[in-house]
Amino acid sequence: MPGVSEAATIQASHAGIQQPGGCKDFKVLKFLGATPIDHATWLPLMQPLVAITYPLTGVWSEDWNVSLCGRVSTVKIEFTADGMGGAYWHMGPN
């Protein structure tokens, strides 16, 4: 969340909002969707409820709709599976 808040602060600043870092109204409004996972390899789980749910490798992005300083913006987050149940993330310009 701190990274998403920082990205929203940067976008608000670029939109001309003065001192967006002082705004305390940050919130995630909506998850807008994710891209399919590219170059995915999956932990070979066979049970129907968990098959193809644990990526060992792969890259995807998600768009989050957020609000800060009364301004709604979209933050794109890129994820890379770390092979241990987590992911590295990076936010680029939107």
N, CA, C and O atoms as a MOPAC input file, in Angstrom:
PM7 MOZYME 1SCF
protein

 N      0.79300 1    -1.21000 1     0.00000 1
 C      0.00000 1     0.00000 1     0.00000 1
 C      0.84000 1     1.28200 1     0.00000 1
 O      0.47400 1     2.24300 1    -0.67800 1
 N      1.95100 1     1.32600 1     0.73700 1
 C      2.72700 1     2.57200 1     0.69400 1
 C      3.18500 1     2.92800 1    -0.71400 1
 O      3.20600 1     4.10500 1    -1.07300 1
 N      3.55000 1     1.93900 1    -1.51500 1
 C      3.98400 1     2.21300 1    -2.87800 1
 C      2.84900 1     2.73400 1    -3.74000 1
 O      3.05300 1     3.63000 1    -4.55900 1
 N      1.65200 1     2.18100 1    -3.56500 1
 C      0.48800 1     2.63600 1    -4.32600 1
 C      0.14400 1     4.06500 1    -3.92100 1
 O     -0.18100 1     4.89100 1    -4.77400 1
 N      0.21500 1     4.36000 1    -2.61900 1
 C     -0.04400 1     5.71000 1    -2.12400 1
 C      0.97200 1     6.69100 1    -2.69800 1
 O      0.61500 1     7.80600 1    -3.07800 1
 N      2.22700 1     6.28000 1    -2.75900 1
 C      3.27100 1     7.14000 1    -3.32400 1
 C      3.02300 1     7.41000 1    -4.80300 1
 O      3.18700 1     8.53900 1    -5.26500 1
 N      2.63000 1     6.37800 1    -5.54900 1
 C      2.33600 1     6.56000 1    -6.97000 1
 C      1.15000 1     7.50900 1    -7.15300 1
 O      1.17100 1     8.35300 1    -8.04900 1
 N      0.11600 1     7.38100 1    -6.31200 1
 C     -1.03600 1     8.28200 1    -6.38600 1
 C     -0.62200 1     9.71000 1    -6.05100 1
 O     -1.13000 1    10.65800 1    -6.65000 1
 N      0.30400 1     9.87400 1    -5.09100 1
 C      0.80600 1    11.20000 1    -4.73100 1
 C      1.53300 1    11.83700 1    -5.90900 1
 O      1.35300 1    13.02300 1    -6.18500 1
 N      2.34700 1    11.05600 1    -6.59900 1
 C      3.06700 1    11.56400 1    -7.76900 1
 C      2.08400 1    11.96700 1    -8.86600 1
 O      2.24100 1    13.01900 1    -9.48600 1
 N      1.07200 1    11.13200 1    -9.10800 1
 C      0.08500 1    11.45400 1   -10.13700 1
 C     -0.69500 1    12.71600 1    -9.76800 1
 O     -0.98700 1    13.53900 1   -10.63500 1
 N     -1.03400 1    12.87100 1    -8.48400 1
 C     -1.75400 1    14.07300 1    -8.04000 1
 C     -0.88500 1    15.31400 1    -8.23000 1
 O     -1.37800 1    16.36700 1    -8.63400 1
 N      0.39200 1    15.18700 1    -7.94200 1
 C      1.32200 1    16.29900 1    -8.11100 1
 C      1.41000 1    16.70900 1    -9.58000 1
 O      1.41800 1    17.89800 1    -9.89800 1
 N      1.47700 1    15.72100 1   -10.47100 1
 C      1.54000 1    16.00100 1   -11.90900 1
 C      0.24400 1    16.64200 1   -12.40100 1
 O      0.24200 1    17.35900 1   -13.40200 1
 N     -0.86600 1    16.38100 1   -11.69000 1
 C     -2.15900 1    16.96000 1   -12.06600 1
 C     -2.32700 1    18.37300 1   -11.51600 1
 O     -3.35100 1    19.01800 1   -11.74200 1
 N     -1.30200 1    18.85500 1   -10.78400 1
 C     -1.34700 1    20.22400 1   -10.29100 1
 C     -1.86000 1    20.39300 1    -8.87600 1
 O     -2.05000 1    21.52500 1    -8.43200 1
 N     -2.09100 1    19.31600 1    -8.15700 1
 C     -2.55600 1    19.42300 1    -6.77200 1
 C     -1.37800 1    19.82800 1    -5.90000 1
 O     -0.33200 1    19.18000 1    -5.92100 1
 N     -1.54900 1    20.89200 1    -5.13900 1
 C     -0.48700 1    21.40900 1    -4.27700 1
 C     -0.33100 1    20.53100 1    -3.04100 1
 O     -1.31900 1    20.21500 1    -2.37900 1
 N      0.88200 1    20.14100 1    -2.72700 1
 C      1.24900 1    19.36000 1    -1.54600 1
 C      0.36800 1    18.12200 1    -1.34800 1
 O     -0.25900 1    17.97400 1    -0.29900 1
 N      0.31600 1    17.23700 1    -2.34200 1
 C     -0.52000 1    16.04300 1    -2.21200 1
 C     -0.04700 1    15.10900 1    -1.10000 1
 O     -0.82800 1    14.28800 1    -0.61900 1
 N      1.21700 1    15.21900 1    -0.68100 1
 C      1.70900 1    14.37300 1     0.40600 1
 C      1.00800 1    14.65100 1     1.72500 1
 O      1.02600 1    13.81200 1     2.62500 1
 N      0.39100 1    15.81800 1     1.84700 1
 C     -0.32700 1    16.16900 1     3.06600 1
 C     -1.75000 1    15.64700 1     3.10500 1
 O     -2.40800 1    15.74400 1     4.14100 1
 N     -2.24200 1    15.09900 1     2.00800 1
 C     -3.60800 1    14.57200 1     1.97600 1
 C     -3.68700 1    13.27700 1     2.77400 1
 O     -2.81000 1    12.41800 1     2.67900 1
 N     -4.72600 1    13.15600 1     3.54300 1
 C     -4.90100 1    11.96300 1     4.38600 1
 C     -6.06500 1    11.09100 1     3.92700 1
 O     -6.46000 1    10.16400 1     4.63400 1
 N     -6.61800 1    11.38100 1     2.74300 1
 C     -7.81100 1    10.65800 1     2.29600 1
 C     -7.51600 1     9.53900 1     1.29500 1
 O     -8.39600 1     9.16900 1     0.51800 1
 N     -6.29100 1     8.99200 1     1.29900 1
 C     -5.94100 1     7.92300 1     0.35900 1
 C     -6.77600 1     6.67500 1     0.62300 1
 O     -6.92400 1     6.23700 1     1.76400 1
 N     -7.31800 1     6.11500 1    -0.45300 1
 C     -7.97100 1     4.81000 1    -0.34600 1
 C     -8.02100 1     4.12500 1    -1.70400 1
 O     -8.10600 1     4.76800 1    -2.75100 1
 N     -7.96700 1     2.81700 1    -1.65000 1
 C     -8.13600 1     2.01300 1    -2.85400 1
 C     -9.63100 1     1.88800 1    -3.08400 1
 O    -10.36700 1     1.43400 1    -2.20700 1
 N    -10.07800 1     2.29100 1    -4.26200 1
 C    -11.50400 1     2.25500 1    -4.57000 1
 C    -11.92600 1     0.94100 1    -5.19800 1
 O    -12.95500 1     0.36500 1    -4.84500 1
 N    -11.09900 1     0.47200 1    -6.15000 1
 C    -11.52800 1    -0.69600 1    -6.91000 1
 C    -10.33400 1    -1.35200 1    -7.58000 1
 O     -9.40800 1    -0.67500 1    -8.02700 1
 N    -10.36200 1    -2.66100 1    -7.64500 1
 C     -9.41200 1    -3.43900 1    -8.42500 1
 C     -9.99100 1    -3.52900 1    -9.82300 1
 O    -11.08000 1    -4.07200 1   -10.00800 1
 N     -9.27600 1    -3.00000 1   -10.81600 1
 C     -9.81100 1    -2.92300 1   -12.17100 1
 C     -9.51500 1    -4.14500 1   -13.02000 1
 O    -10.13500 1    -4.33400 1   -14.06600 1
 N     -8.57700 1    -4.97800 1   -12.58800 1
 C     -8.29200 1    -6.17400 1   -13.35800 1
 C     -6.81400 1    -6.47200 1   -13.44400 1
 O     -5.96100 1    -5.64300 1   -13.12700 1
 N     -6.54600 1    -7.67400 1   -13.87900 1
 C     -5.16200 1    -8.14200 1   -14.02200 1
 C     -4.97100 1    -8.70600 1   -15.41600 1
 O     -5.91000 1    -9.20700 1   -16.03600 1
 N     -3.75000 1    -8.61700 1   -15.89500 1
 C     -3.41900 1    -9.23400 1   -17.17300 1
 C     -3.17800 1   -10.72300 1   -16.94600 1
 O     -2.91000 1   -11.13300 1   -15.81700 1
 N     -3.26700 1   -11.53000 1   -17.98300 1
 C     -2.88100 1   -12.94000 1   -17.84700 1
 C     -1.40300 1   -13.02800 1   -17.45700 1
 O     -0.62000 1   -12.13100 1   -17.76800 1
 N     -1.03400 1   -14.09600 1   -16.78600 1
 C      0.35400 1   -14.27900 1   -16.35500 1
 C      1.17800 1   -14.77300 1   -17.53500 1
 O      0.90600 1   -15.83600 1   -18.09500 1
 N      2.18900 1   -13.99300 1   -17.90900 1
 C      3.09200 1   -14.36400 1   -19.00100 1
 C      4.21100 1   -15.25200 1   -18.46400 1
 O      4.67100 1   -15.06900 1   -17.33600 1
 N      4.64100 1   -16.20400 1   -19.27000 1
 C      5.77600 1   -17.08300 1   -18.95300 1
 C      5.57000 1   -17.79700 1   -17.61200 1
 O      6.50800 1   -17.92500 1   -16.82500 1
 N      4.35500 1   -18.25600 1   -17.35700 1
 C      4.04100 1   -18.88600 1   -16.07700 1
 C      4.44700 1   -20.35600 1   -16.05100 1
 O      4.25600 1   -21.09400 1   -17.01700 1
 N      5.00200 1   -20.74600 1   -14.93700 1
 C      5.13800 1   -22.16000 1   -14.58900 1
 C      4.48100 1   -22.28700 1   -13.22800 1
 O      4.61900 1   -21.41700 1   -12.36800 1
 N      3.77200 1   -23.37600 1   -13.04700 1
 C      2.94900 1   -23.54500 1   -11.86100 1
 C      3.45300 1   -24.69500 1   -11.00000 1
 O      3.97400 1   -25.68700 1   -11.51000 1
 N      3.29100 1   -24.54800 1    -9.68900 1
 C      3.54200 1   -25.66500 1    -8.78900 1
 C      2.58700 1   -26.77200 1    -9.20000 1
 O      1.39300 1   -26.51600 1    -9.35000 1
 N      3.07500 1   -28.00000 1    -9.38800 1
 C      2.22100 1   -29.06400 1    -9.93100 1
 C      1.22800 1   -29.61900 1    -8.90600 1
 O      1.31500 1   -30.78200 1    -8.51400 1
 N      0.30600 1   -28.79400 1    -8.48700 1
 C     -0.75100 1   -29.22200 1    -7.57200 1
 C     -1.87100 1   -29.84600 1    -8.39300 1
 O     -2.25100 1   -29.30700 1    -9.43300 1
 N     -2.40400 1   -30.97700 1    -7.93700 1
 C     -3.37200 1   -31.71600 1    -8.73000 1
 C     -4.81400 1   -31.57200 1    -8.25500 1
 O     -5.73100 1   -31.85800 1    -9.02500 1
 N     -5.04700 1   -31.14800 1    -7.04200 1
 C     -6.41800 1   -31.01400 1    -6.54400 1
 C     -7.14500 1   -29.92600 1    -7.33400 1
 O     -6.56800 1   -28.86700 1    -7.58000 1
 N     -8.38300 1   -30.15700 1    -7.73200 1
 C     -9.09300 1   -29.20200 1    -8.58500 1
 C     -9.17600 1   -27.78600 1    -8.01200 1
 O     -9.10700 1   -26.82200 1    -8.77500 1
 N     -9.31800 1   -27.63300 1    -6.72200 1
 C     -9.45700 1   -26.29100 1    -6.15200 1
 C     -8.15200 1   -25.50300 1    -6.10700 1
 O     -8.17900 1   -24.28000 1    -5.97200 1
 N     -7.00600 1   -26.18400 1    -6.21700 1
 C     -5.72400 1   -25.48400 1    -6.10900 1
 C     -4.83700 1   -25.61100 1    -7.35300 1
 O     -3.78000 1   -24.98400 1    -7.42100 1
 N     -5.25600 1   -26.41300 1    -8.33300 1
 C     -4.46600 1   -26.55100 1    -9.56200 1
 C     -4.36100 1   -25.18900 1   -10.25100 1
 O     -5.33500 1   -24.43900 1   -10.31500 1
 N     -3.20200 1   -24.89100 1   -10.74900 1
 C     -2.90200 1   -23.64700 1   -11.46000 1
 C     -3.24300 1   -22.42200 1   -10.58600 1
 O     -3.87100 1   -21.47200 1   -11.05300 1
 N     -2.82500 1   -22.46200 1    -9.33100 1
 C     -3.06400 1   -21.32900 1    -8.43400 1
 C     -1.78300 1   -20.80200 1    -7.81100 1
 O     -1.80400 1   -19.74300 1    -7.18400 1
 N     -0.66600 1   -21.50700 1    -7.96400 1
 C      0.56700 1   -21.13900 1    -7.28100 1
 C      1.67500 1   -20.96400 1    -8.31300 1
 O      2.36300 1   -21.92900 1    -8.64400 1
 N      1.86000 1   -19.74300 1    -8.82800 1
 C      2.87700 1   -19.56000 1    -9.86200 1
 C      4.29000 1   -19.58300 1    -9.28200 1
 O      4.58400 1   -18.90500 1    -8.29700 1
 N      5.15400 1   -20.37400 1    -9.91100 1
 C      6.56900 1   -20.38600 1    -9.54000 1
 C      7.31300 1   -19.30000 1   -10.30400 1
 O      8.22000 1   -18.66000 1    -9.77200 1
 N      6.92000 1   -19.10100 1   -11.55500 1
 C      7.47300 1   -18.02100 1   -12.37200 1
 C      6.31300 1   -17.37400 1   -13.11000 1
 O      5.25500 1   -17.98000 1   -13.28200 1
 N      6.52000 1   -16.16400 1   -13.53400 1
 C      5.50300 1   -15.47900 1   -14.31500 1
 C      5.46800 1   -13.99500 1   -13.99500 1
 O      5.93000 1   -13.55200 1   -12.94400 1
 N      4.91500 1   -13.25000 1   -14.92000 1
 C      4.82400 1   -11.80100 1   -14.80300 1
 C      3.40300 1   -11.38200 1   -15.16000 1
 O      2.84100 1   -11.87900 1   -16.13600 1
 N      2.81900 1   -10.48000 1   -14.38900 1
 C      1.50200 1    -9.94000 1   -14.68800 1
 C      1.40600 1    -8.52400 1   -14.13800 1
 O      2.25900 1    -8.09000 1   -13.36300 1
 N      0.37600 1    -7.81700 1   -14.53900 1
 C      0.16500 1    -6.47200 1   -14.00700 1
 C     -1.28300 1    -6.33700 1   -13.55600 1
 O     -2.17700 1    -7.03600 1   -14.03300 1
 N     -1.48100 1    -5.41700 1   -12.62600 1
 C     -2.80800 1    -5.12500 1   -12.09600 1
 C     -3.02000 1    -3.62100 1   -12.12400 1
 O     -2.08600 1    -2.85200 1   -11.89700 1
 N     -4.24700 1    -3.20100 1   -12.40200 1
 C     -4.62300 1    -1.79500 1   -12.33800 1
 C     -5.51100 1    -1.59900 1   -11.11800 1
 O     -6.50000 1    -2.30900 1   -10.93800 1
 N     -5.14900 1    -0.62800 1   -10.28100 1
 C     -5.91700 1    -0.29800 1    -9.09000 1
 C     -6.42700 1     1.12600 1    -9.23600 1
 O     -5.65900 1     2.02600 1    -9.57400 1
 N     -7.70200 1     1.33800 1    -8.98800 1
 C     -8.31400 1     2.65600 1    -8.98400 1
 C     -8.21400 1     3.18800 1    -7.55700 1
 O     -8.71900 1     2.56100 1    -6.62600 1
 N     -7.56400 1     4.34400 1    -7.37800 1
 C     -7.33800 1     4.89500 1    -6.04300 1
 C     -7.78400 1     6.35300 1    -5.99400 1
 O     -7.92100 1     7.01400 1    -7.02300 1
 N     -8.00500 1     6.83300 1    -4.78300 1
 C     -8.38400 1     8.22200 1    -4.57500 1
 C     -7.40000 1     8.86300 1    -3.60600 1
 O     -7.03100 1     8.26800 1    -2.59400 1
 N     -6.97600 1    10.09100 1    -3.93000 1
 C     -6.09400 1    10.87000 1    -3.05900 1
 C     -6.36300 1    12.34200 1    -3.33500 1
 O     -6.42600 1    12.76100 1    -4.49100 1
 N     -6.51900 1    13.11100 1    -2.29000 1
 C     -6.79000 1    14.56000 1    -2.40900 1
 C     -8.04000 1    14.80900 1    -3.24900 1
 O     -8.12100 1    15.80900 1    -3.96300 1
 N     -9.00800 1    13.91000 1    -3.16600 1
 C    -10.22900 1    14.07400 1    -3.93100 1
 C    -10.07900 1    13.77100 1    -5.40600 1
 O    -11.00600 1    14.00100 1    -6.18300 1
 N     -8.92000 1    13.25500 1    -5.80700 1
 C     -8.64800 1    12.94300 1    -7.21900 1
 C     -8.56800 1    11.43400 1    -7.38500 1
 O     -7.85400 1    10.76000 1    -6.64300 1
 N     -9.29900 1    10.90700 1    -8.35600 1
 C     -9.28400 1     9.47400 1    -8.65000 1
 C     -8.26800 1     9.23200 1    -9.76500 1
 O     -8.26500 1     9.93600 1   -10.77500 1
 N     -7.40700 1     8.23400 1    -9.57500 1
 C     -6.43500 1     7.87800 1   -10.59700 1
 C     -6.25900 1     6.36400 1   -10.62700 1
 O     -6.71400 1     5.64900 1    -9.73400 1
 N     -5.59200 1     5.89800 1   -11.66900 1
 C     -5.31300 1     4.47100 1   -11.82000 1
 C     -3.82000 1     4.25000 1   -11.65300 1
 O     -3.00200 1     4.93700 1   -12.26500 1
 N     -3.48000 1     3.28000 1   -10.81600 1
 C     -2.08400 1     2.92000 1   -10.58600 1
 C     -1.86700 1     1.52400 1   -11.14900 1
 O     -2.58400 1     0.59000 1   -10.78800 1
 N     -0.88300 1     1.37400 1   -12.03000 1
 C     -0.53500 1     0.06800 1   -12.60000 1
 C      0.62700 1    -0.51700 1   -11.80500 1
 O      1.65100 1     0.13700 1   -11.60600 1
 N      0.45300 1    -1.75600 1   -11.35500 1
 C      1.48500 1    -2.45000 1   -10.59200 1
 C      1.87700 1    -3.69100 1   -11.37300 1
 O      1.01600 1    -4.47100 1   -11.78000 1
 N      3.17800 1    -3.87500 1   -11.58400 1
 C      3.68300 1    -5.05000 1   -12.29200 1
 C      4.27200 1    -6.01600 1   -11.26600 1
 O      5.04500 1    -5.61200 1   -10.39700 1
 N      3.90600 1    -7.28000 1   -11.37000 1
 C      4.34800 1    -8.30600 1   -10.43400 1
 C      5.16900 1    -9.36700 1   -11.15400 1
 O      4.92700 1    -9.67900 1   -12.32000 1
 N      6.14600 1    -9.91500 1   -10.43500 1
 C      6.93400 1   -11.04600 1   -10.90300 1
 C      6.93400 1   -12.08300 1    -9.78600 1
 O      7.38300 1   -11.80100 1    -8.67500 1
 N      6.43000 1   -13.28300 1   -10.07600 1
 C      6.38200 1   -14.34500 1    -9.07100 1
 C      7.78800 1   -14.66000 1    -8.58500 1
 O      8.72400 1   -14.72000 1    -9.38300 1
 N      7.94300 1   -14.86400 1    -7.26800 1
 C      9.27300 1   -15.13200 1    -6.71400 1
 C      9.53800 1   -16.61700 1    -6.48600 1
 O     10.61800 1   -16.97800 1    -6.01600 1
 N      8.57500 1   -17.49100 1    -6.80800 1
 C      8.76100 1   -18.92600 1    -6.66300 1
 C      8.59000 1   -19.43600 1    -5.24800 1
 O      8.75700 1   -20.62900 1    -4.99500 1
 N      8.25700 1   -18.54400 1    -4.31300 1
 C      8.09100 1   -18.95000 1    -2.91200 1
 C      6.74500 1   -18.50300 1    -2.35100 1
 O      6.59000 1   -18.38500 1    -1.13600 1
 N      5.77700 1   -18.25500 1    -3.22200 1
 C      4.45500 1   -17.86600 1    -2.76800 1
 C      4.22700 1   -16.36500 1    -2.73800 1
 O      3.13600 1   -15.90900 1    -2.39200 1
 N      5.21700 1   -15.61200 1    -3.08600 1
 C      5.09500 1   -14.15900 1    -3.10100 1
 C      5.44100 1   -13.61300 1    -4.46800 1
 O      5.52400 1   -14.35200 1    -5.45000 1
 N      5.64100 1   -12.31000 1    -4.51700 1
 C      5.98600 1   -11.67700 1    -5.78500 1
 C      6.75300 1   -10.38600 1    -5.51900 1
 O      6.54400 1    -9.71300 1    -4.50900 1
 N      7.62600 1   -10.06600 1    -6.43000 1
 C      8.26100 1    -8.75800 1    -6.44000 1
 C      7.30700 1    -7.83000 1    -7.18200 1
 O      6.58200 1    -8.28300 1    -8.06800 1
 N      7.28900 1    -6.55200 1    -6.84600 1
 C      6.41100 1    -5.62400 1    -7.53500 1
 C      7.17500 1    -4.37900 1    -7.93800 1
 O      8.19200 1    -4.01300 1    -7.34800 1
 N      6.64200 1    -3.74700 1    -8.96800 1
 C      7.23400 1    -2.51500 1    -9.50500 1
 C      6.10200 1    -1.66100 1   -10.05600 1
 O      5.16700 1    -2.17200 1   -10.67300 1
 N      6.19400 1    -0.37600 1    -9.83200 1
 C      5.21800 1     0.54700 1   -10.40400 1
 C      5.93100 1     1.48000 1   -11.35900 1
 O      6.89900 1     2.14800 1   -10.99600 1
 N      5.44500 1     1.51400 1   -12.56600 1
 C      6.00300 1     2.42300 1   -13.55200 1
 C      5.02600 1     3.55600 1   -13.79100 1
 O      3.93000 1     3.57500 1   -13.23000 1
 N      5.42300 1     4.48700 1   -14.61800 1
 C      4.48800 1     5.57400 1   -14.95200 1
 C      3.26500 1     5.02400 1   -15.66200 1
 O      3.34900 1     4.06000 1   -16.42200 1
 N      2.14600 1     5.64200 1   -15.40600 1
 C      0.89300 1     5.19200 1   -16.00800 1
 C      0.48400 1     6.11400 1   -17.11400 1
 O     -0.55000 1     5.90100 1   -17.74600 1

